Amino acid sequence: MHDPMLKRIFILAGIASFLWVIYLLLPVVLPFVIAFLVAYLFSPLVEKMQKIGLPRWLAISTVFILIIVGLTLVGWFLVPMIWAQLMYARDHIPEMIHWINETFLPWASTTFNLEPMEINTDELSVTVMDYIQTNYSVDNIQDIALRLAQSGLSFIQIGGTLVLVPIIAFYFLLDWERMLQHMRRTIPRPMETDVVQIARECHEVLGAFVKGQFLVMILLGLVYAVGLQLIGLHVGLIIGLVAGLASIIPYLGFAVGIVAAVIASFLQFGMDWVHLALVFLVFMIGQAVEGYILQPFLLGDKIGLSPVAVVFSVLAGAQLLGFAGMLIALPVAAIIVVLLRHLRASYERSRLYGAQPVVTTEHIENIDLSTSMNQDSTHKNTRYDIAQTDNANKDDSSK
């Protein structure tokens, strides 16, 4: 009685100690975790390149070169355009404040029966200067130096992580199959089939989510950016791309994009209801494209989450881990759904669920097979008994 309980206590203590060590070494472990995720994401592409005859090291190098070239081209074309739009927004800040004071705030006061409001630029400047003098004065030079030192260390850590991640990911990809085999050998033999099946389903769900959501982000950002540019919004490219990137979190991209586009439309065109309607039309078209084309064809129903479950997962992730929790909420929820599905199937096959295990189709086929075999055996025995009786009767008559 005491040995199994003691064994469980030791196992739980070992797991807790391992997790605690991982937590203490998180800054060191983080590049390896990111590199493992990168290797996991690009391993299917490497395997496809291997199928056309490339050695694995050359396939991995080709994938990394394509990634670098792609990011360089995107930066080459997009950065100047985004910079120009940012400079436009900066140069027109005084005009925006003037429009808010002269047009928007009086309209809001009249429409919603509010007290007259105004942005006082002089008071705003005084407030900003007071904040700077209070928090960044000469008296606080030591605090400033400490902040700069901490920022420098942070930049060094980020730079080191950015350098280490591709190198570690390269070696992970190089030994990917061997790592998977080592991980599989650690699974207890009686549990191997179930664990491998669960891991395969989780892999399918994660692969569908990552590839599908990545394409949804890009295409949705293009739809928003092109649409806002076509209606004449000067900062439409920035708003569209930000809305597309933010769509990695469900409903966030739409909310951020439409609010920013409405504000930009008011600032650029004033109280022009035509352009405001065009902004709403662009985002309605984007939602229709996402809901009826992108989601069904790129994601489908592989994730298996209802809209209510999606909202709950995102809110729970935000509560637990903040913004990072919102990013990983859906893939984690999809994995939990896979685990719950197997747990439910195991429960329905148990005696706890009913007086006897649930009879599945496979069980019915086995029962039918055994029944037919029993019937055949019974028929054979009956024929044998009849034959024996006939032989006995013949012997009696001959006597």
N, C-alpha and C positions, 0 to 999 in steps of 0.2 A: 504493500500500500504506500509505504513512504518512499520507495525508490523511484517510481514514476513521477510522483509529485516533486521530489528533489531534482530530478532530471529536467522537468519543465521549468523549475525556478532557475536552474543554471542556464538553460537555453535563453529564457527571457532576459536574464542578467547580461548574458553575452551580447544579445541583440541591442539592449539599451546601451551597453558600453561602446559597442561599435558605432551606433548613431551619435553618441556623445563625442567620440573622437572625430567623426566626420564633421560635426558641427564646429569643433575647435579648429580643425584644419580647413574650414570652408574656403578661405582665400586661396589656399594651395590647391584644393580639390576642384574649385570652380572652373579653371581652364580645361581640366580633364573632362568634366561633365559636359561643358559646351562642345569640346572636340568630339566627344562620343556622340552627341546629338547631331553634329555636322556629318560625321561619318555615317550615322544611321540614315540621314536624309539623302545622302548622295551615293550610298552603296548600290541601290537599284540601277542608277545610271552607269556606274562602274561595271556592274555585271553585264549590262547590255553591250557596252563597248568591248568587254571580253569575248562576247559571243561572235563579234565580227573579226576576231583573230588578234586583238591587241593583247600584249602581256599586261598583267595586272598593274605593275608599276607605271607603265606607259598610259594605261587607261586612267589611273588616278591623276597623273600629271596633266593629261589632256583636260580632265574635268576641272582641275584647279585653274588651268590657263584660260578655259572658257569663262569661268566665273570672274576672273580678274579682268579679262577683255570686256565682258558684258558690263561690269560695274564701271569700268573706265569710260565706255561709250555713253552709258546713261549719264554719268557725271559730266562728260564733255558737252552733251546737248542740253541737259536740263539745268545745270548749275547757272550758266549765264542767263537763261530765261527767268529762273526763280530769283536770281540776284536783281535783275532789272525790275521785276515786279515789287520786290521788297524796297528798292530805292524809290520807286513810284509811290508806294504807300508812305514811306518816310517823308518825302517831299510834300505830300498833300495832307499831312497831319494838321497844320493850321487851318486849311480849308475845311477839313472834316469837323474840327472843333467849332468853327464858325457856323457850319451848316447845322450842327447839333443844337447850338445856342439859338440860331435864328429861325430854324424850320422845325426840327424834330421835337424839341422840348415844348415849344408853344403848341404844336399840334397834339402832343400827348397830354398836356395840361387841359386843353379844350375838350378833347375827345373823352378823357377819363375823369374829368372834373377834379383835377389835381391842383395843388398850389403851384404857382409859377416857379420854374427851376432854371438854373443857369450854371454852366461850368465856368468858374472864375479862374482864368489862366494865371493871374497874378498870385492868387492864394495857392494854386497848385504848385507853382514854382517855389514859393516860400516853404510849403510843406516838404517838397523834395529836398531843398537845401537844408532845412532843419534836420531831416532824417540823415542826410549825408554827414552833417557836422556832428550829430549826436553819436552816430555809429562808426564813423570813419575819421574821427578827429585825431590830432597828433597824440592826445593822451592815450588813445587806444592803439598806439603803434605796435605794442607787443601782441595784442590780439590780432592785428592785421598780419603781422609776420607769421604768427602761428597759423592763421587761416591760409596764407600763401604756402606755407610749408606743407600743411595738410593737403592743399590742392595739388601741390607739386607731387607729393607721394601718390595721390589718387591718380594723377595723370601718368606717373611712372607705372603704377599697377595696371591701369587700363592699357597703356602701350605694351607692357610685357604680356598681358593677356592676348592682345591682338596679334602679337608676334608668335606666341606659343601655340595658340589654338590651331592655325593651319598646319604647323609641324606635327603636333600630336595627332590631329585628325588624319594626316597622311599615313602615319604609322598604324593608327587604328584601322584604316581602310586596307592597308597592306596585310594585316593579320586578322581581318574580319572573320573569315571562316574558321580559323583556328580558335579565336576567342569564343565564337558561338559553340564550337564543339566542347571547349573546356567548361563553359557555363552549363551545357547540357549534361556533362558527366557529373556535375555536382547535384543533380536532381535525384532523389531517391527512386530506385527502380519501380516500385509499385505506383508511384505518382507520375512517372515520366510521360505516359500517354496523355493524361489530363492536362498536365502543365504545358506540354508542347502544343496541345490543341488551343488552350487559352492564350498562350503567347502568340500563336499564329493568328487568331482572331483579333487580338489587340494590335498586332502589326498591320493587319488589313485595315482596321478602323483608323489607326494613326496615319497610315499612308494615304488613305482616301482623304482624310481631313487636311493634312499638310499640303498635299499637291492641289487639292481642290480649292482650299481657302487661299492659297498663294495666287492661283490663277484668278479667283474671284476678286481679290484685292487689286490686282493689276488691271483687269478689264473694267472693273467698276470705277477705278480711278480715272481711266481713260474716258469712259462715258461722261463722268462728271466734268472733267477738265475740258474736253472738247465741247460739250454742251454749253458750259459757262463762257468759254471763249467765243462761241458762235453768237451768243446773245449780247456780246460786247463788254463783258465784265473784265476790267483791266487785270484784276488779281484772280481771275478764274482758274488759271493753271495751278497756282498754289493751293487754292481752296479745293479744287478737284483732286489733286494728288494727296493732300492731307486727309480728305474724306475717304479716299480709297484705302490708304494705309490704316486709317482708324477703323475700317470695316472688319479688321481682324477680330475686333470685339463686336459681337452682334449689336446692331442698332446704334452703336456709338458713331460710326462713320456718317450715317444719315443725319443724326442729330447735330453733330459738329459742323458738317458741311452745310446744311440748310440754314442754320443760325448765322454762320459766318457769311454765307452768300447773301442772305437777306440784309445784313448790316452793310456789306459792301455795296449792294445795289442801292440802298438808301443814300449812302455817302456819295456815290458816283452820279446817280440819276435823280436824287431827291425823291419827292413823293410821286414817283412814276409807277402807277399800278400795273402798267403793261409789262415793264421789266420785272416787277415783283412776281407777276403771274408767270412770266417765262422762267424765272428761277425755280418756282414751285414745279413747273412743268418738267424742267430738266431732272429734278430729283425724283419726281414721280416716274419718269421714264427709266431712270436708274434703278429704282425699286422694282419696277416691272421686269426689267432685263434680269436683275438678280433673282427675283422670285420665280420667274417662269422659264428662264433659259439657263442662267449660270448655275444656280443651286441644283436643279434637277439633273443636269447633264454632267456637272463636275463633282458634285457631292452626293446627290441621290439621297437614299435613306440609309446609307451605311453607318452613319453615326448613331441613328436610332434615338434621337432626342426630340421631344415635342417642344413647341415654342415656350410653354410654361417652364419646362425643365431647363431650357437654354437660359432664360432670364434668371431663374433661381441659381443656376451654376455660376453665372457671371457675378451676381450679387454676393454669393457665398465666397467666391474667389477674391473679390474686392475686400470683403470683410476680413478674410484670413491673411492675405498676403498683399493687399493693396493692388497697385497697377499690374505687378507681375502675376498676381493671382487671377486678374481678369484675363490676362493673355493665355494662361495655361488652363483656364477653367473648362473649356469645352473638351480638349483632348483628355484631360483627367476624368471628366464626367463620362466620356465615351468608354474609357477603360473600366470605370466603375460599373457601367451598364453591362459590359461583357462579363465581368465577375459576378454580378448579381444574377445574370441569366443562367450561368453555370450553377450558382448556388441554389437557385430556384429549381433547376432540373434535378440536382442532387437531393433536394428536400422532397420533391414530388415522387422520387423513387424510394424514399425511406419509409419505414414502418411508422414513423412519427406522423406522417401525413394522413395515414388511414390505417385500417385494420391489416392491410397487406400492401406491398409495394404496388405502385400504379402500373398497370399493364400497358406497355407500349406496343407499337406495331411490330417491333422485333420480337417481343415476348409472344404476341399473338401468333406470329408465323412459327415460332418454336413450338408453341402449344399445339397448333394445327398439325405440325409435322409429327410431334410425338403422339398425338391422338390417332393420326392415320397409321402410324407404325404400330400402335397398340391394337388398332382395329384389324390390321393385316395379320398381326400375330394371333389375335383371337380367332379370326377366320381360319388360319392355318391349323390352330389347335383343334377347332371344331371339326374341320375336315379330317384331321388325323384321328380324332376320337370316333368319328363315324366310320372311318375305314377300319379301325380296330374292332369296332362292334360288328361290322359286316364280316370280317375275317373270323371272329369268334362264332358267329351264327353259322357260317359255312362249316367250321370244324364240328360244331354240334350236330348239324344235319348229316354230315358224312359218317359220324359215329352211329 
